[in-house]
Amino acid sequence: MILHDLNLACHYADHIVAIHQQTVAVQGPPEDIMTVAMIQEVLGIEVTLSEGPFLGTPCIPKGKGRYIK
């Protein structure tokens, strides 16, 4: 399954593969690989990570989202 929503991926996946520039950048359990540094390197975005409320998996609590002008 392919998920681009990091919160859903962390919540449901046992194993995540992050691909950057057509190469596997990192793979493993979300608890082991989902870090601020990895997300910044692979996706080029700055995030804050916290522990998810239900399973304790990594979670991005809020982001920029979509802005309507």
N, CA, C and O atoms as a GROMACS GRO file, in nm:
protein
  276
    1MET      N    1   0.083  -0.116   0.000
    1MET     CA    2   0.000   0.000   0.000
    1MET      C    3   0.089   0.124   0.000
    1MET      O    4   0.193   0.126   0.065
    2ILE      N    5   0.048   0.223  -0.071
    2ILE     CA    6   0.121   0.350  -0.074
    2ILE      C    7   0.037   0.454  -0.002
    2ILE      O    8  -0.080   0.476  -0.034
    3LEU      N    9   0.098   0.519   0.096
    3LEU     CA   10   0.034   0.629   0.169
    3LEU      C   11   0.126   0.749   0.168
    3LEU      O   12   0.246   0.737   0.194
    4HIS      N   13   0.069   0.864   0.139
    4HIS     CA   14   0.147   0.986   0.145
    4HIS      C   15   0.115   1.066   0.271
    4HIS      O   16   0.179   1.168   0.298
    5ASP      N   17   0.016   1.021   0.347
    5ASP     CA   18  -0.017   1.084   0.474
    5ASP      C   19   0.068   1.018   0.582
    5ASP      O   20   0.046   0.903   0.618
    6LEU      N   21   0.165   1.092   0.634
    6LEU     CA   22   0.259   1.033   0.729
    6LEU      C   23   0.192   0.987   0.857
    6LEU      O   24   0.231   0.886   0.915
    7ASN      N   25   0.091   1.060   0.903
    7ASN     CA   26   0.021   1.018   1.024
    7ASN      C   27  -0.050   0.885   1.004
    7ASN      O   28  -0.044   0.798   1.091
    8LEU      N   29  -0.118   0.868   0.892
    8LEU     CA   30  -0.184   0.741   0.865
    8LEU      C   31  -0.083   0.629   0.849
    8LEU      O   32  -0.104   0.518   0.898
    9ALA      N   33   0.025   0.657   0.780
    9ALA     CA   34   0.129   0.554   0.762
    9ALA      C   35   0.184   0.509   0.896
    9ALA      O   36   0.199   0.389   0.920
   10CYS      N   37   0.213   0.603   0.984
   10CYS     CA   38   0.265   0.567   1.116
   10CYS      C   39   0.163   0.491   1.200
   10CYS      O   40   0.198   0.402   1.276
   11HIS      N   41   0.038   0.528   1.184
   11HIS     CA   42  -0.068   0.466   1.264
   11HIS      C   43  -0.096   0.322   1.221
   11HIS      O   44  -0.120   0.235   1.305
   12TYR      N   45  -0.095   0.296   1.089
   12TYR     CA   46  -0.138   0.165   1.039
   12TYR      C   47  -0.026   0.072   0.994
   12TYR      O   48  -0.045  -0.050   0.993
   13ALA      N   49   0.088   0.126   0.957
   13ALA     CA   50   0.193   0.042   0.899
   13ALA      C   51   0.285  -0.016   1.006
   13ALA      O   52   0.318   0.051   1.104
   14ASP      N   53   0.326  -0.140   0.985
   14ASP     CA   54   0.427  -0.202   1.069
   14ASP      C   55   0.567  -0.171   1.017
   14ASP      O   56   0.664  -0.174   1.092
   15HIS      N   57   0.575  -0.141   0.887
   15HIS     CA   58   0.703  -0.119   0.820
   15HIS      C   59   0.683  -0.008   0.717
   15HIS      O   60   0.590  -0.013   0.637
   16ILE      N   61   0.770   0.091   0.720
   16ILE     CA   62   0.761   0.204   0.627
   16ILE      C   63   0.888   0.209   0.543
   16ILE      O   64   0.998   0.185   0.592
   17VAL      N   65   0.870   0.240   0.416
   17VAL     CA   66   0.984   0.261   0.326
   17VAL      C   67   0.973   0.404   0.274
   17VAL      O   68   0.873   0.440   0.211
   18ALA      N   69   1.074   0.484   0.299
   18ALA     CA   70   1.078   0.622   0.249
   18ALA      C   71   1.172   0.626   0.129
   18ALA      O   72   1.288   0.585   0.138
   19ILE      N   73   1.120   0.675   0.018
   19ILE     CA   74   1.198   0.681  -0.106
   19ILE      C   75   1.234   0.826  -0.135
   19ILE      O   76   1.149   0.915  -0.129
   20HIS      N   77   1.360   0.848  -0.166
   20HIS     CA   78   1.409   0.982  -0.199
   20HIS      C   79   1.499   0.971  -0.321
   20HIS      O   80   1.595   0.894  -0.322
   21GLN      N   81   1.466   1.048  -0.423
   21GLN     CA   82   1.542   1.050  -0.548
   21GLN      C   83   1.558   0.908  -0.605
   21GLN      O   84   1.668   0.865  -0.640
   22GLN      N   85   1.447   0.837  -0.613
   22GLN     CA   86   1.438   0.704  -0.673
   22GLN      C   87   1.521   0.599  -0.600
   22GLN      O   88   1.558   0.497  -0.659
   23THR      N   89   1.550   0.622  -0.473
   23THR     CA   90   1.629   0.530  -0.393
   23THR      C   91   1.564   0.514  -0.256
   23THR      O   92   1.508   0.610  -0.202
   24VAL      N   93   1.571   0.396  -0.200
   24VAL     CA   94   1.522   0.375  -0.065
   24VAL      C   95   1.614   0.451   0.031
   24VAL      O   96   1.731   0.418   0.046
   25ALA      N   97   1.559   0.554   0.095
   25ALA     CA   98   1.636   0.636   0.187
   25ALA      C   99   1.645   0.572   0.324
   25ALA      O  100   1.750   0.574   0.388
   26VAL      N  101   1.533   0.516   0.370
   26VAL     CA  102   1.527   0.454   0.502
   26VAL      C  103   1.406   0.362   0.505
   26VAL      O  104   1.307   0.386   0.437
   27GLN      N  105   1.415   0.258   0.585
   27GLN     CA  106   1.301   0.170   0.601
   27GLN      C  107   1.306   0.104   0.738
   27GLN      O  108   1.413   0.085   0.796
   28GLY      N  109   1.188   0.070   0.788
   28GLY     CA  110   1.178   0.006   0.918
   28GLY      C  111   1.048   0.043   0.986
   28GLY      O  112   0.962   0.106   0.926
   29PRO      N  113   1.033   0.004   1.112
   29PRO     CA  114   0.913   0.040   1.189
   29PRO      C  115   0.904   0.192   1.206
   29PRO      O  116   1.006   0.259   1.221
   30PRO      N  117   0.783   0.246   1.204
   30PRO     CA  118   0.768   0.391   1.217
   30PRO      C  119   0.838   0.449   1.340
   30PRO      O  120   0.894   0.558   1.334
   31GLU      N  121   0.834   0.375   1.450
   31GLU     CA  122   0.896   0.422   1.574
   31GLU      C  123   1.047   0.440   1.559
   31GLU      O  124   1.107   0.522   1.628
   32ASP      N  125   1.108   0.363   1.469
   32ASP     CA  126   1.252   0.368   1.452
   32ASP      C  127   1.298   0.469   1.347
   32ASP      O  128   1.405   0.530   1.361
   33ILE      N  129   1.219   0.488   1.242
   33ILE     CA  130   1.269   0.570   1.130
   33ILE      C  131   1.207   0.707   1.119
   33ILE      O  132   1.266   0.796   1.058
   34MET      N  133   1.090   0.727   1.176
   34MET     CA  134   1.020   0.855   1.160
   34MET      C  135   1.080   0.958   1.257
   34MET      O  136   1.045   0.962   1.375
   35THR      N  137   1.170   1.039   1.204
   35THR     CA  138   1.234   1.143   1.283
   35THR      C  139   1.222   1.276   1.211
   35THR      O  140   1.197   1.281   1.091
   36VAL      N  141   1.240   1.383   1.285
   36VAL     CA  142   1.236   1.517   1.226
   36VAL      C  143   1.343   1.528   1.118
   36VAL      O  144   1.318   1.583   1.010
   37ALA      N  145   1.464   1.477   1.146
   37ALA     CA  146   1.574   1.485   1.050
   37ALA      C  147   1.543   1.408   0.922
   37ALA      O  148   1.571   1.456   0.813
   38MET      N  149   1.485   1.288   0.935
   38MET     CA  150   1.452   1.207   0.817
   38MET      C  151   1.347   1.276   0.732
   38MET      O  152   1.360   1.281   0.610
   39ILE      N  153   1.244   1.329   0.795
   39ILE     CA  154   1.138   1.396   0.720
   39ILE      C  155   1.192   1.520   0.649
   39ILE      O  156   1.156   1.547   0.534
   40GLN      N  157   1.278   1.593   0.717
   40GLN     CA  158   1.337   1.712   0.654
   40GLN      C  159   1.425   1.672   0.536
   40GLN      O  160   1.421   1.737   0.431
   41GLU      N  161   1.505   1.569   0.552
   41GLU     CA  162   1.595   1.526   0.444
   41GLU      C  163   1.518   1.469   0.325
   41GLU      O  164   1.546   1.504   0.211
   42VAL      N  165   1.422   1.382   0.351
   42VAL     CA  166   1.351   1.312   0.243
   42VAL      C  167   1.244   1.400   0.178
   42VAL      O  168   1.231   1.403   0.056
   43LEU      N  169   1.167   1.473   0.260
   43LEU     CA  170   1.055   1.551   0.207
   43LEU      C  171   1.085   1.700   0.195
   43LEU      O  172   1.013   1.773   0.127
   44GLY      N  173   1.190   1.744   0.261
   44GLY     CA  174   1.226   1.885   0.253
   44GLY      C  175   1.133   1.976   0.330
   44GLY      O  176   1.119   2.093   0.295
   45ILE      N  177   1.068   1.924   0.433
   45ILE     CA  178   0.978   2.007   0.514
   45ILE      C  179   1.018   1.997   0.661
   45ILE      O  180   1.072   1.896   0.706
   46GLU      N  181   0.991   2.104   0.734
   46GLU     CA  182   1.018   2.104   0.876
   46GLU      C  183   0.889   2.070   0.950
   46GLU      O  184   0.784   2.125   0.921
   47VAL      N  185   0.899   1.978   1.044
   47VAL     CA  186   0.782   1.934   1.119
   47VAL      C  187   0.818   1.924   1.267
   47VAL      O  188   0.934   1.932   1.307
   48THR      N  189   0.714   1.907   1.345
   48THR     CA  190   0.728   1.874   1.486
   48THR      C  191   0.666   1.737   1.503
   48THR      O  192   0.555   1.712   1.455
   49LEU      N  193   0.733   1.647   1.571
   49LEU     CA  194   0.679   1.514   1.596
   49LEU      C  195   0.638   1.502   1.741
   49LEU      O  196   0.703   1.556   1.831
   50SER      N  197   0.531   1.430   1.763
   50SER     CA  198   0.490   1.396   1.898
   50SER      C  199   0.443   1.251   1.898
   50SER      O  200   0.444   1.185   1.794
   51GLU      N  201   0.403   1.203   2.014
   51GLU     CA  202   0.354   1.067   2.025
   51GLU      C  203   0.205   1.067   1.998
   51GLU      O  204   0.131   1.146   2.056
   52GLY      N  205   0.161   0.978   1.908
   52GLY     CA  206   0.019   0.968   1.876
   52GLY      C  207  -0.063   0.930   1.998
   52GLY      O  208  -0.014   0.858   2.085
   53PRO      N  209  -0.187   0.977   2.006
   53PRO     CA  210  -0.268   0.956   2.125
   53PRO      C  211  -0.319   0.814   2.147
   53PRO      O  212  -0.352   0.778   2.260
   54PHE      N  213  -0.324   0.733   2.043
   54PHE     CA  214  -0.384   0.600   2.058
   54PHE      C  215  -0.282   0.488   2.068
   54PHE      O  216  -0.290   0.405   2.158
   55LEU      N  217  -0.186   0.487   1.977
   55LEU     CA  218  -0.090   0.377   1.974
   55LEU      C  219   0.050   0.418   2.016
   55LEU      O  220   0.138   0.334   2.030
   56GLY      N  221   0.071   0.547   2.035
   56GLY     CA  222   0.204   0.595   2.072
   56GLY      C  223   0.300   0.602   1.955
   56GLY      O  224   0.420   0.621   1.975
   57THR      N  225   0.249   0.587   1.833
   57THR     CA  226   0.335   0.597   1.715
   57THR      C  227   0.364   0.744   1.686
   57THR      O  228   0.292   0.832   1.732
   58PRO      N  229   0.470   0.771   1.609
   58PRO     CA  230   0.503   0.910   1.576
   58PRO      C  231   0.385   0.979   1.507
   58PRO      O  232   0.312   0.917   1.429
   59CYS      N  233   0.368   1.106   1.536
   59CYS     CA  234   0.256   1.182   1.482
   59CYS      C  235   0.300   1.326   1.458
   59CYS      O  236   0.375   1.383   1.538
   60ILE      N  237   0.254   1.383   1.348
   60ILE     CA  238   0.277   1.525   1.320
   60ILE      C  239   0.150   1.597   1.365
   60ILE      O  240   0.048   1.588   1.297
   61PRO      N  241   0.155   1.668   1.479
   61PRO     CA  242   0.033   1.721   1.538
   61PRO      C  243  -0.038   1.828   1.456
   61PRO      O  244  -0.161   1.837   1.461
   62LYS      N  245   0.036   1.908   1.383
   62LYS     CA  246  -0.028   2.010   1.299
   62LYS      C  247   0.068   2.054   1.192
   62LYS      O  248   0.190   2.039   1.205
   63GLY      N  249   0.013   2.109   1.088
   63GLY     CA  250   0.095   2.155   0.977
   63GLY      C  251   0.034   2.279   0.915
   63GLY      O  252  -0.062   2.336   0.967
   64LYS      N  253   0.090   2.319   0.804
   64LYS     CA  254   0.040   2.438   0.736
   64LYS      C  255  -0.099   2.415   0.678
   64LYS      O  256  -0.182   2.505   0.680
   65GLY      N  257  -0.124   2.294   0.627
   65GLY     CA  258  -0.254   2.267   0.568
   65GLY      C  259  -0.275   2.349   0.442
   65GLY      O  260  -0.181   2.397   0.380
   66ARG      N  261  -0.400   2.364   0.406
   66ARG     CA  262  -0.435   2.441   0.287
   66ARG      C  263  -0.491   2.575   0.330
   66ARG      O  264  -0.568   2.585   0.425
   67TYR      N  265  -0.448   2.676   0.260
   67TYR     CA  266  -0.497   2.809   0.288
   67TYR      C  267  -0.584   2.855   0.172
   67TYR      O  268  -0.546   2.842   0.055
   68ILE      N  269  -0.698   2.910   0.205
   68ILE     CA  270  -0.786   2.965   0.102
   68ILE      C  271  -0.773   3.117   0.109
   68ILE      O  272  -0.793   3.178   0.214
   69LYS      N  273  -0.740   3.175  -0.005
   69LYS     CA  274  -0.722   3.321  -0.008
   69LYS      C  275  -0.843   3.387  -0.067
   69LYS      O  276  -0.848   3.509  -0.079
   0.00000   0.00000   0.00000
